[in-house]
Amino acid sequence: MTDVATRTWDGMTIPIAGTYRLDQAHKRIGFLSRHMMVSPVRGEFAEATAEIFVAEDPLRSGVTATIAAASISTGSVDRDTHLKSADFLDVERYPTLEYRSTGINWQSNEDPIFQWARLRNHRLGGRGRSHNPPPQSEPGRFVLTGELTVKGITRGVDLQVNFGGARRDPYGQNIFGFSATAEINREDYGLLWNVALESGGVLVGKTVQIEIAGEAIHEA
C-alpha cells in the first residue's frame, strides 16, 4: 500500500488513483416513491456491489455497479413480494439491476452574480472591488452520467454526486465517501403496473427518487 492516502486536485482533497470497491458495511442503495399520491414510501436494496476506478485525471474516472433485485426491502413483506413479481422487477427473469457510468463532470455551485461581479471588477482594473472575495464554488459536487439497466431495458441516468472526502481509516485502508441522487420514471423500464384511484391519480407513483450513500475502499 502506498504511504500516501490522498492527493490534491483543483483545491480539493481526493483519493489516490486506483480501483476501489464498495464497502458492504457502509452503503445504502435506496429509493423513494409515492403511495396513493400522498405518502412517501422508502425502500432499499440490501445486496449490491460496485467497482470504482479513480483515474489520474479524476474526470476520467468511472463506476460499474450490480444490484440484486431480490434484495429489495420496503418494510412490508406483502409489498416486497409484489415488487419482486412480474408486475414489477420480475426477479426470476431479471435477477440484477446494472449501472455503468459513461462520463463525469465537475459541477460548479457558484452563483452567476459572483461571476458577473468578478468579470466587471476585472474590466474596471480593480476599482470597486470588495475587500471580501466572493464565495468559491463548493468542491465535491459532480454529475455522473451513465446507463441504468432494469428488466433488460437500458436508459440514461445522471447521478448528482456529493463527494464526502478521502482519508486513511484506522485499519490502514484508503477510503472515500460519497452520496448520490437521481430521479427516474419507472415506466421507462417496463414497470407499468398500477391501479387508478376513484378520486383521481394512481396507487403507485411513477416517479422514483434514487438515494445512494456509501464508502469505497482502495484495493491494494
N, C-alpha and C positions, 0 to 999 in steps of 0.2 A: 504494500500500500504506500502511496506517495505520502510524504510528510506534509504536503500542502492540501488542505481540505477545500479551500475556496480560492477565487480569483476576483478581480475587479473588471467590470465591463460597463462602460458608459456611466460611471459613478455608482454602480450597483454591485453588491457582493453576490456572486453567483457560484454555483458548483463547478468544480473542475470538469473538464471534458471526460466523457466515458459513457458506459452503459449502466443504467440504474433500473432496479426492479421495484415495483410497488410493494411497500411493506404491508403484509397482511394484517398486522396488529394495529395499523394506523391508517385506516381507509374507510370511506363511506361512498358508495355508488348509489345515490338516492334520486328520487323523483317526487313530483307533486302534481296531482290532478284534482279536478273538482267533481264533487258528488252532488247531484240534484241542482246543479248550477249555483250552489250557495256555500258549500263547505269544502275546505281543502282536505285532501287525503294524502298523507305522505307514505312512501314505501322505500324499499331499498333492495339491492341485490347483494346477498351476503358473500357470494363467491365471484371473484374477479381477479385477473392478473393483468399486468401491464409492463411493458418494456419501454423505457425512455432513453433515447440516445441524445446526450448532450454534446453538441459539436463544439469544435474550437471557436467557430463563429456561432454564437447562440441562436442566431436567426436561421441556421440550417439544421436545427435540432428536430427531432421527430418522436412520435409515440405510436405504439400499437397496443391495443387492449382487447381482451376477451372476457365476456361476462357470461356466467352460467345462468341461462334463462330460468331454470327450475329453482334457483335460489332466491327467487322473488319473495318478498315478505312485506305485508301491509298491516299486520296485527290482527288479521281476521282469516281464519282457516278457510272458511267458505269462499271469501273473496279471492284468496290466493289460489285456491283450486280453480276458480273460474278464470283467473288471469293466465293460468298455465294451460288452459284448454285451447281447443282450436278456435274458439271465439276471439281469443287474443293472441298470446305468444306461441301457442301450439308447440310446446316444448319437446314433444315426442319427435316431431319432424324437424324442428329448428332448435337444437339444444343450446346454441350460443348466440349472443349478440356481439358484433365486432365493430371496433373503431380503428381507423387508420388516419393519421394526420397527413396533410399534403402541403402544409406551409405554416409559418409562424411570423407574426408581425408585432412589433412593439407598439403599444397603444399609449399615445400621449394624452395626459389629462389636463394639460394647460388650458386655461380659459383664453379664448381668442382675443379678449380685450387686452390681456397682458402682451400677447404677441404684437398687437397693433401699437401699444404704447412703446414697446422696445424699439420697433422699427421707426416710429415717429421721433423718439429721442435720438436715435442714431442719425437720422436725417438732419436734425437740428444741431448736430455737433455736441450733444450732451446737455443743451440748455433745457431747463425744466425737469431734469432727471430727479426722481425721488431718491432720498437717502436710503430708503428701504427697498431693496431689489424685489421684483415680482416673484411670487412663489414659483419654484421649479416644479416641473411635472413630476408626479409621484412615480417612483420606479416600481417595477414589478407587475405591471399590467400588460397582458399580451392577448392577442387574438390567435387562437389555434384553429386553422382551417382544416377540415378533414371530411371523412366519409363514414357514416354510421350505417351498418347493415343489420336489419331486423327482418326476420322471416324471409330471408333471401332477397330483400329489397334494399338497395343502397341509395342513400340520399346524402347530399352535402349538409354538414352541420358545423357551424362555427362555435367554438367554446371560448367564452370570456374567462381568461385565466388570471388569477391573482397569485403571483409568486410570493411565498411566505418567508423565504430566507434559506440560507445554506450554512452548515456548520458540521463539526465532528461531534458525534454523540458520546456518552460516557463509555460505550463499548468499543470505541475506536473506529466506528463506521462513519463514512462521509454520507451525509443525508441532506435532503432539501424538502421543503413543504410547499404545498400548493392547494388552491381550491379553484373550482371552475363551475360555470353555469351555462346553460343554453336553453332554448325553447324549441320544441318540435310539435308538429301536428301528427298525432298517432295514425290518422287515416292515410298519411303519405306512405305508411309502412304496412298497409293492409289490415290494420287493427280497426275494423269497421263496426263491430258490434255496439249496439246502443238501443235505448228504449225512449220513445218520445213521451214527454210528460203532458198530461191533460192541461196543465196550467201554462204550457209553453216551455221550450227548451228540451234538453235531453238528460238522461240519467247520469251518463258519464261524460265528463268534459273531453273535448277533442284535443285541447292544448295540454301538453305535458312539459313541465319545467324540470330540467335536469340539474341535480345538485351533487357535485363531487368534491370530496376533500381527501387529501392523502399525504403520505410521506414516501419518499423514494430513497432507496439505499444503493450506494455505489457498489458495483461488482468488482471485486479485487482481481 
